[in-house]
Amino acid sequence: MRISLEGQVALVTGASSGLGYACAEALAAAGAAVTINYHSHREPAESLAEKIRAHGGQAIAVAGDVSVEADVDKLIAAAVSTFGRLDILVANSGLQKDASFGDMTLADWNSVISVNLTGQLLCARAALRQFRQQQFKPELSRAAGKIVHMSSVHQVIPWAGHVNYSASKGGVDLLMRSIAQEIGEERIRVNAVAPGAIKTAINADSIKGGAEEKLLELVPYGRIGVPEDVANAVVWLASDLSDYVHGATLFIDGGMSLYPGFRNNG
Ligand code: BGC
């Protein structure tokens, strides 16, 4: 079954690389007009927008820091002034600043929390405000708006050496579910995806060389994921095929969250 998001408008944050890039590309392939947000890497975001346009789609690239309220407002405004409305938000921007706990600085903590958690709050709130003020178009979608948060398996799996990151993703879980509980009756759907080990720049080091084999011990399904694995799920969550899915987190992790250490009887 081919999913069509024709006529809908999406904003993907942190889309100049990795999962955000793949999500923007997949949403455009499904027919959505896409606003590609980037923080510091303008070139890949612009060339993705060009690539989408060359394939007959609609896309723009817009700079902005999701942890800055005024930037988030500008992002939504850019999507709306260019494409007329907003139907889908993929709150994807995220980063890691790894350090052992004893060495973790307040700056390491603050930068991760402000992008991974506060950034998702600001983007979801701005999208909600836009959904509320525009006309509901049931011919486009059964929902009045869709928000997909980018979480991680580390919303449930504790992660030594990354307490800022796992705390931010644990926060995303309750942020997403609390928002979903609060605004569901407005027919705005709010969900999350929780990727495991996916080949992107964020985990290039843990996948390099022999490290891949070690990582695979944590993946019952036996392969490292690719960004498209996540993007496909995001397109589905943004579409009416998932119209009764609300407040859910879809783990896209080849089983990483199944406590694989217990495979051989613990
Ligand atoms: C992290 C990756 C990591 C994966 C599995 C993701 O959320 O960003 O660096 O490889 O979780 O541990």
Boltz pocket constraint, residues with backbone or C-beta under 6 A from the ligand:
constraints:
  - pocket:
      binder: B
      contacts: [[A, 96], [A, 151], [A, 152], [A, 153], [A, 154], [A, 195], [A, 196], [A, 197], [A, 198], [A, 202], [A, 203], [A, 206]]
      max_distance: 6.0
